[in-house]
Amino acid sequence: MADPPPSGIYVPVPTFFARKTAANYNPIAPPVDIQTQVAHSLYLARSGIRGLVLLGSTGEAIHLTNAERNAVISGVRKGFDEAGFKDYPLIAGTAAQNIEEVVGQLNDAKDAGAQWGLCLAPGYFASAVSQEGLEGWFKAVADASPIPIMIYHYPGVSNSVPLLPSTIAKLSSHPNIVGCKLSHGALDDHTLLASSPTIDHTHFHVFTGLGQQLLPVLTVGGAGAIDGLAAIFPRTVVELYDTFHHTIGHKASSKNSLAVVQRNLEDMRKLQYHISAGEKLIAKWGTVGIKEACARILEFGDADGARLPLQGGFPEGDKEWEKWAGVLGELKKLEKEHGGALEGANGSA
């Protein structure tokens, strides 16, 4: 049985493209900016992030060629190795639906330095597929993949394909399927998997894709989160995860008094509140919002640095950004309390 990614907080990183001021900038298909990609990745690793998802939904995987995919993965792996982060966990996303193409991307991902794959459920024929068909698709990919895979269930980008918890539970016993990312708000589905007595949780880790659900998902046995807001405020999200585990999780001391538990619970509620408020930006704007925040707060990339058709950033620019000033201001305070560099992070990465 293959091992899952370690528990913790992961970031589905955006893919950075050349800035408009760069000599090689192309407005139709700006080339990938490996230097900025590595700098942001190192900033996250140094901030306590356990691992990265490259080329997921946030990473605009569907906008990249296979050659660009490989360049991003290999570039980040090289950057980590040179900075002393040997074997840092990297998960490579796939968004293709043809089994042979998905397996080809997983082979390339392994060669480029990724240890796991995150495979988006095939949703083109969502209204017609059966649970047996979805189960067969994931088994076929896992059988042929050279690296362990995770199931990625994100109805919002896969035509609302109905991938049931019972189907994921069946797939959890496959020796090369080691976890799932659930990017939807159904906490009961998270519970049915993370708390299931029939799943081997040493082999199969359940991650939420929504930081606004982190605390409740941890309480039902979730392994952590693969969270977009953590691309901007990594230490704040990690602090919630760490506080939980030092209070009632696997790092908790048997000497923790009731007063300590109650105090920490209040701290966790405060952190979850502010994280949930910040996640509204991510929920509304997705990759566009994450890139705006990475550029405006951390100085990584252009604020409107996505590829077409996402290119252009916020339609109302500064006016939209100002709407989030209060929420993001509170998160900035929390991030700095926990040692975050924030402004100018790119220069110090």
N, C-alpha and C positions, 0 to 999 in steps of 0.2 A: 504494500500500500504506500502510495506517495504521501509526502508530508504537505500540509497546507501552509500558506503564508503565516508567519507569526501573528499572534493577536496584537492589536494596537490601532493607531490612527494612521490611515493612508491618505494620500492626496491624489485625485485624478487630475494630473497636471494639464494645463493648457499647452498647446503646441505654439511656440513662439515663432513668428515669421519676421523677415527683415523689416526694419523700420523704413518709413517713407524717405528718410534722409540717407539711407544706405545706397551705395553705388549700384548694387545689384537688385534694387527694388523693382518689382514688376507688379503693377496694380491688379492684374488679372490673376496671377498666381505668385505672390511673393514667396521667395525661397525660405526654407526653414532656417532659423537662426540658432545654430547649435550652441554657440557661446552663451547666449542668454538662457537657453534651455538648461545648460549645465549649471550656470550661476544660480538660477532659481531652485533647481533640484538640490544643490548643496546648501542653500539657505534653509530649505525645509528639513533636510537631514540634520543639520546643526541645531534646529529648533525642536528636535524630539520626534519628528515624524518617522514612523516605523518603516515605511516603504512607499513606493510610488506606483501608480497606474499610469502607464504611458499609452497614448493612442486610444483612449476611451472616448466617450461621448464628448466630454469637456475638451479632449485633445483633438477634436475635429478629424477623427480617424477616416471618415468617409471622404474628406477633402484631400487626402494625401495619397501619393502613389506608393507602391510597394518599396521602391528605392528610397523614397523619403522616410517611410516608416523605419526601414533598416538603419538609415543614417541617424535618426533620432535616438533609437534604442542603443546603437553602438556608441554614439557620441556621449550619451549620458553614462553608460557603463564605463567608458574610458575616463570620463571626468571623475566619477566616484573612485575608481581604482587609483588614479593619480593623486587624489586628495586623501587617500588612506581609508576609504569606505569600501573595503574589499567585501564582496558578496552581499552588498546592500540589496534588500529585496526589491526587485523590479517585476511588475506584472504588465504584460503586453495585451492590449485590447484587440479584439477582432470584431468587425461589423459586417463581414461578408455572409452570404447565406448558402453558397455552394460549398458542400463539404470539402471537396478537393482544394478549393481556394483557401478556406479557413485553415486547413491542415498545412498548406503551403506557407501561410503567414506565420503559423506557429513554429514551423521548421526554421523559417528565417529569424523569428524572434529569439529562438534558442541560440542560433549561431551569432546573433547580435549581442547576446548577454542577458536576456530575460530568463527568469527561473519559472514563471507561471504564465498562463494565458487566461484572459477573461473574455469569454465568448458570449456575445449578445444573442439572445434567443431569436430565431428566424421568424420574422413577422409579416413578410410580404403577403402571405395567404392566411393571415391571422383568423379570418372568419371561417376558414375551411379546415384548418389543421386539427388533428386529434391529439390527445395527451400521449397516445401511443406513438404518434408520429414525432412529436417533440422529444420524447424519451429516446426513440431510435436515432434521431439526429444527433443528440448530445453523446450518446454511446458511440456512434460511428466516429465522431470527432475525437473523443477521448481515446478510443482504441488506436487511432492512428497518430495521435499527437506525441511528439518527443518530449514534451514537458507537461506537467500536471495542469489541468484546466479548472477554472471556476465558471459557474453558471451566472450569467448576467441577465437579470430580469428587470427591464426598464420599459414598462408599457408605453410611456410617453414618447419614446423614439422607435418603438417596434410595433406600431399599429395596434396597440392594446392586445397583443397576443396573450391568450389565457394560459399561462404556465402556472399550474396549481401546486400548492405546497406538497401534496401527496406525490406528485410527479418528481419534484425536486428531492423529496425524501427517498424515493426509489433510486434515483441517480446517485445519491450520496454514498451508496455502497460500492460504486464502481471504483476500482483501485487507482484510477487516474483522474477522478473528479474529486476535488479537495475543498470545495467551498462554494459560496454564492454571494453575490452582491444584489440586494433587493432595493431598487430605487423606486419605491412607491410608499404610500402612507398607510398600508394595511398592517398595523402592529400585530394583529392576530396571526397573520401569515408568518411574521418574524418569530412569534412565540411558538407556533406549530413546528417550526424548524429548529430554532435555537434551544428550545426546551424539550424537544422530542426524546423520549426514552429509547426509541428504536434507532437513533442515529449515533454513530460513533463520533463524538465531538473532538476526539484527538486527531481524527482524520479529516473531518469536514467542518470548516469554520463558516459561520453565518455573519456576514457584515451588512450593516445598513448602508445605503447610499445617501442617507439624509441625516445630516448632523443635528437637525431639530428633533430627531428621535434617539439620539445617542444614549441619554440616561435611561429611558425606559427599555431600550434594547439591551443594554448591559444588564439590567436587572433580570431579564428573562434568559440570560446566558449567551448573548451575542458576543462575538469576538472583537468587535470594534466597529469603526466606520471608515468608509472610503468617501471622503467628504470634500466638496468643493470650497466651502468657506475656509477650510484649513490651508488652502493655497495662499491665503492672505493673512490669516490669524492662526498660525499653526500652534503656538504655545498655549493659546486659550483653549483650543479643542483638546490638546494633549493633557492640559491640566485637569479637565473634567474627567477624562479617562483615568488618569493616574490617581486622582482623589477617590474615585469610586473603588479602585482596586486596593488602595491603601486603607480604605474604610471597611468595606465588606467583601472585597474581591480576593484574588489569589495572593495579594501582597499584604493583606490585613493582619494586624497583630492581634493575638489573643488577649492582649492587655488593653485593647481599645475599650474605654469606658463608654457608658451610655451618653455621657455629656459630649465626648469626642465624636461619637457617631452622629449625634444630633447637630453639632456644630458643622461637621463636614457635610451633612445632608443639606443644611442651609446654604453652604458654599456651592454645592453642586447645583442646587436649584437656581441660584443666582447665575452661575455660569451657563446653565442650560437656557435660562431666560434670554440672556444676551446673545447666545449663539442662535437661538431660534429666531430672534428679531433680525439678526444679520442674514440668516438663511432666506428671508423673504426676498432679498436682493437676488440671490442665486435662483430661487424658484421662479422669479419673474423674468429674469434676463439670461439665465443659464451661462453659457460660455461667454457671451457678450459682457455680462455683468462681472464675471471673474476677471476677464482681461482688462476691463475698465479699472477695477480695483487694484489689480497687480501693477498696472502702470501708474495710477494716480497715487497710490499709497506706498508701494514698494519700488517703483521706478523700473519695473521689468517690462520691456516691450512698449508698443504703442497702445493707447487706450482703445483705439478703433482697429486693432491689429488682427482681426480674424480674416479668413478668406471668404470670398463670395460664396453664397449669398448673405453671409453674416456680416460682411465687411461694413464698416461705417460707425460702429459703436452705438451709443444711446442716440435715438433720433433727436432728442432735445438737448443733447450734450450736457453742459454745466447745469442747466435747469433741472434735469433729471437727477444728476449727481447730488445737488443740494438737498433733494428730498430725503436723502439717506444720511445727511450730516449727523443728526443726533444719534442714530443707531450705530453708525460706524465710529463716531466719537467715543462712545462707551466701550466699544470693542478695542479701540486703540489704547484706551486707558488700561484695560485688562491685559492686553498683550504686553504693554510696557511693564506692568506690575510683575509679569512672569518672565521678564528678561528679553522681550522682543525688540529688535532694532527698528522695525518699521521704516520710516522715511529714510531714503538713501540706502536701503538694504542691498540694492544691486551693486553699489559701490563698495560694500563691505563683504560681499559674498565670496 
